[in-house]
Amino acid sequence: MREIQAAQPPHLPAFFQPLYLDSVTSTNDEMKQRARAGAAEGSLIVAREQRAGRGRGGRQWTSKPGNLYMSLLLRPPGSVGAVAQISFLAAVALAEALLEVAPDLSPRLKWPNDVLIDGAKISGILLESSARSGGGVDWLVLGMGVNVAHHPEDAGQAATSLQAQGADNCTAFSLLATLAPALLRWLDIWRGAGFAPLRQAWLERAAGLGGPLRVRLPNEEFSGIFRDLDGDGNLRVEMPDGAMRSITAGEIFLP
Ligand code: BTN
């Protein structure tokens, strides 16, 4: 594993302790090892490429050089359920960072944590955590991949990148320079005020709110209307018979 010497890494707020690597299997795997060995909150791994980048649901995350691949170590207070709210935090922070580097874009957020541009996925967020035996979370790794220079053509869903959207001058490092402060800003808000402001910010950019959607759970699939996000981050879906249903985990499809 080689540390990157080439392009200038950005200046980041003091909270972050970055390590820039050339080629790793997965930044999440690297960070999990360090988390188990006692690394401090704020440790950040950024890699030029991943040889075995991972997505949600065991999917592969194509990770050639040019895009942003990063994992941030957090040691947040709260239960495993509560800290799952950090995936909304990451999506909101990323939407703000994208708007800063490319003000013409209109990022929308797809539950639980995808960021879409014109309906196409531009990023992926993968949270992995370890629970403490007495309750709470020992560590949480926030993995983020953002398509800056390229995007997969065969991901099974529409994908895009910043460069495909016309943001030609943006690089993984320049995006990181705006994303890191946005993450820190929202971490401070979340720690101070809880989920409510984050929920509000997420809903303001939610894709498909008030419209039809299809929900896929491990053992069933159904259609409904996307009505709300509740105070825990669950999706509130109105069923065809008018009943409301809360979805904690699953996949949704928007028309
Ligand atoms: C998704 O399926 O949408 C989540 C993709 C998460 C990809 C990022 S890239 C950096 C970090 N390392 C990984 O192996 N995965 C995450």
Residues whose N, C-alpha, C, O or C-beta is under 5 A from the ligand:
A	BS01	BTN	S26 T27 N28 A52 G53 R54 G55 R56 W61 Y69 M70 S123 G124 I125 L126 G143 M144 G145
